Amino acid sequence: MLTGKKETSVGTFIEYDEEIQDKDGVDFKSLIFLEWNKYRKEFFERKVLVFYDKDFPEIEKDAKVEYTTQSNALIEYKILGKDEKSAKNNQ
């Protein structure tokens, strides 16, 4: 089902989004990350898709995560630790 280039990124986890999103006839929900755009030199929110029938991965808010996507759907992830800068900004 998934085609296209695999992409690995690092972001800070913000929240889960249960809202159903349809992509090519398949239902997804989302993980929302704060990610750095090195070309624009600013942060942006990125929605990474998770198959709707799968459980969300257990990720704590403000966790720094390395994730691999294909067609923007999550393939794998690794929790790198807590993003202390984001945690302090949210207090």
Stockholm file with secondary structure:
# STOCKHOLM 1.0

chainA/1-91         MLTGKKETSVGTFIEYDEEIQDKDGVDFKSLIFLEWNKYRKEFFERKVLVFYDKDFPEIEKDAKVEYTTQSNALIEYKILGKDEKSAKNNQ
#=GR chainA/1-91 SS CCCSCEEEEEEEEEEEEEEEEEETTEEEEEEEEEEEETTTTEEEEEEEEEETTSCCCCCCTTEEEEEEEETTEEEEEEEEEECHHHHHHTC
#=GC SS_cons        CCCSCEEEEEEEEEEEEEEEEEETTEEEEEEEEEEEETTTTEEEEEEEEEETTSCCCCCCTTEEEEEEEETTEEEEEEEEEECHHHHHHTC
//
